[in-house]
Amino acid sequence: MANDELTVAVLGPGGIGGLLAALLSRAGHRVVCLSGKETADALRADGIRVRSGLFGDFTARVEADTELREPVDACLVAVKHTALDAALERVPPATLGDALLVPFLNGVEHPATLRARYRPDLVAPAVIRVESTRVAAGVIEHGSPFAEIDLTGDGVDRSRLDALAEALGASGPTTRVLDDETSALWAKMSFLAPFALLTTRYALPLGDVRTLHRDELTALVTETAAVSRACGGPSDPTQALARYDAFPPQTKSSMQRDAEAGRALELDAIGGALLRAAERHGMSVPVTARVVRELAAGIG
């Protein structure tokens, strides 16, 4: 992978994918967005319009198609876990070739799924911390005063990770390469799971959850941290609670926004994966199990 101009496919040009596609295009890289026909037509006609306090308001031209038809340097996977299987039909393994496949997905189980389908040494999971929303096809609102990416990948060529991280970093988001894939994914999971599950369960923003349901939040954080530690990830419940307390009170999780919009929830990828990991290690996580059960039953 060259250090200068890359050709990057973006599967799912929504809140995350659309923002990254626009930033990479603005920085001079060739970007091909992969989506349904209607979205692809809109992107070809109007490009991607970004509204961002951090990166400015701008429009970026991108190419768009319904399927990957040529080799690329990297393919960013930015769909929801609920849409992953169908979306991967747009990326035939033979066409992907030796491109890096970079999933920006919630949860911890998707790398194994992707490595069963594509070359294992090319799957480079990434974690992104950002609040970014697609408000219409090709229209992205980036609301957070930050955008941070951790790029990782057990068995992936480090020079290729570094080259992609350099391109992403130069385009805008603060980007670093982490050596330990498990730790990187569980660090995100440990923060995301309590936040997503409780804001969705009570249909309340984070500020209300951390005051009105403090005991449950503390219990979920403690259970999640213990599972993370058992799986080889970080475990610092106090730090997690401090991070929640530092967020603006009106902050909502993406799962909560999905619930409000009547979309399918990533409940299995987040809550289900957490319960499966606990079970593998013979751990009891009663509060997590109850909240996941209530969400699955539509209580909330």
N, C-alpha and C positions, 0 to 999 in steps of 0.2 A: 504494500500500500504506500503510495507516494505521500510525502509530507505536504505537498502543495494542494492542488485541486483534486477533490474526491468526487466520485459518482456515488450518491447515496439514495437508496430507496427508502421510503417511509410508508410502512403498512399501517394504515389508520391515521389519516391527517386530522385528528380531533384536537382536543385541548392540548395534549402533550405533543403528539406527532406534528400537528399543524404549526405549533410554536417552533419546534426544532427544525422543521422543514424550511420555514420562512427565515429563520436565523442563519441556517447553513447556506441557503440560496443568496441571502444578502451578503454573506461573507465570500461569495464567489465560487461556491461548489455547485455541481450539477445535481439537482434533486428531482427524483421521480416519485410522486405520490401514488400509492396503490389503494384503490377504494372502489365502491360501487359506481356504476356508470353516471348517475346523476351528479354525484359529488365530483367525479373526475371531469365531467363537462364543465362544471362551475369553476373548478380550479384552473383548467386550461384557459377559460375565457377571462377570468378576473384575477387570477393569482390568489395569494393568501394575504389577507389584511390583518395586521396585528395592532392591537391597542395595548400599550404597556407603559407603565410609569418608569420601569427600569430600562427597557430597550427602545422606548420611543414608539410613535405611531408610524407604521410604514406598510407598504405593499411589496410583496416579493413574487416574482414570476417563478413558477415551477412547471415541470412536465407532470402529466398525470395519465394513468392507465388503470385498467381493471385487473391486470395481471403483470407480473414481472416477465419481460420478454428478452432480456439481455443481461449479461453479467454486470455486477456492480462491485464497489469496494466494500460496502456495508449495507445491511438492511436493518433499519430500526423498526422494531415491532411495538406499536403503541396503541393496540386495541385493548379493550377490556377482556378479562379472562373469560367472561361469558360468551364472547364472540371469537375466541382464539381459533377453535377448530375450523370454523367456516372461513375465517380470514386467511388461514395458512394455505388454503386452496389457491390463493393468488400468488403464492411463492413456491413454484415447483422446485424441488431439491436440485434437479439437473440444471435448471437455469441459474439458480443461486450460485452454483459452482463453488469457488473457494472464498466467497465473500463472508465477512463476519456477520453473524446474525445476533442482533443486540435487542433483547426483549426488555422493555420498560413496563413490566407487569407487576401487579401486587401479588404477594404470597411468596412461597418458597418451593413450590412443587413444579413450576413450569420449566425450569432448566432441564430436568430429566425428560419431560415430555418432548421438548424440542430436540434434545440429543438423540432421542429414539428415531427422529424423523430426518434430521440433518446431521452433518458431520460433527461429532461431539467436540472436536478441538476448535470449531468455529463459533460455538455458542458462547457469547460474552454477555452475561446478564448485567443490567444496569439498574441503578436506583436513582430516581429523581425526586428532589424536594422542591415543589413548586405548586402554586395554585393557578391553573390555566384552564379556561373553559371555551369550548366551541359554541358560539351563540347562533351561528348559521354556517352553511357550507362555505369554507374558506374564510371565515371571520372568527378570529381568536382574541379573547380578552385575557391578558395575563395580569392577575391581580396582586400577586405577592411581591414584596420588595426584594425577593431573592429568587434564584434558580440555580440549584446545585445538583451535580451529577456525580455519582460514584460508579465507575466502570470496573468490572472485574471479569473473571473467567478462568476457572481451573483448567489448566492444560492448553490455554490459548497463548499463541505467540505474543510475548510481552511487547515487542517492538510494534506490532500491529495495534495493540491496545493503546500504546503511547501515542501513535500517529493519529488514531481516531480521537483520543482525548485532547490532543493538541488542536485538532480541527474544531471540535465542539467548544473547547475553551476559548479559542480565538473568535468564535461566532457569538459568544455571549455568556452562556452558563459557566459558573465556576465548576471545573471538572478535574477529578483526580482518579488515578488508577489504584485500586486496592488489591492486595495480594490474596486475601482470604475471602473467597466467594461466599462461603457459609456465613461468616461473620457479617459480611455486608448485607446479605439478604435478611438475616435475622435482626440486624439493627433496625432495618426499615419495618419489619414485621412487628417487632416489639413496640414500636411507636404507633404504627398504624392500627393494629388490631383493637386495642382498648378504645381508641378515638373513634374508629369507624363503627364498631359494634354499639357503643353506648349512644353516640349522637343519632344513629339510625333507630335504635330501640326506643328512645324517648322523643325523637323528632325535635331535638333541641340543639342549638349551637353549642360549641365547646364551653363557652363561658358559663352557661346554665348547667351543663353536665358537671363541670368541676366544682360547682357550688352546691347544687341541689342533690347530686348523686355522687358525692365525694367518696363515700365508703365503697361503693361499687367500683368506681374508677380505680381506687387504690388496690382493691382486690384483684381486678383484672390485670392491672399493671404488674402486680406481684406474681400472679400465676403465669402471665406471659413471659416475664423475665426468667422464671424458673425453667420453663420449657426451652427458652432460648439457650440458657446455660447448658441444659442437658444435650442440646443439639450442636453445641460448639460455638454458639453465638455469644454476644455480649449480654451482661446482666447487671443493670443498675436501675432498680425501680425508682430510687430517689431522683436520679437525673431525668428519668422519663416524666415524672410528675412535675418537676421544675420546668421542663420544656413545654408541657401543656399550659402551665400557669403563665408562661411568657407569651403565649399566642393571643392575638386579638380575640376578645370574647365572642364576636359574631362568627368566628371561623366554623365552617361546616366541612364534614368529610365528603369525599366523592361518593361513598356509598349512600350517605344521607341525601345527596343531590339526586342520585339515581332513584331512590325511594320516592322522593318528592315528584319526580318526573314520570313515575310509573314504569321505570326501566327495570330490567332484571338486575338483581343484586349479586355482587361478587362474594356472597356469603360463604360459599364452599371454598373458594380460593383463599379466603382470610380466616373465617371462623372454623370451617371444616378442616383446613390444613393444620390449624393450631391444635384442634382436638385429636387429629390423627397422630401428630407428633407427640402429644402428651401420652396417648395410648401406647405408642411404640416404646416409650420409656417408662411405662407403668406408673404414670403420674396422675394424680387427681386434680382436676381443675373445675371445681363445682360451679363457680360463678360464671366462668366462660361458657360452660356447657349449658347452663340455664339460659343465658342471654342468647346464645346461638339457637337454642330450641325455641325460644319465644319469637325470635325473628323469623325462623323457618315457618312457624305457625301463623305468621302475619300479625303478631301482637306488637303494637308500637304506634 
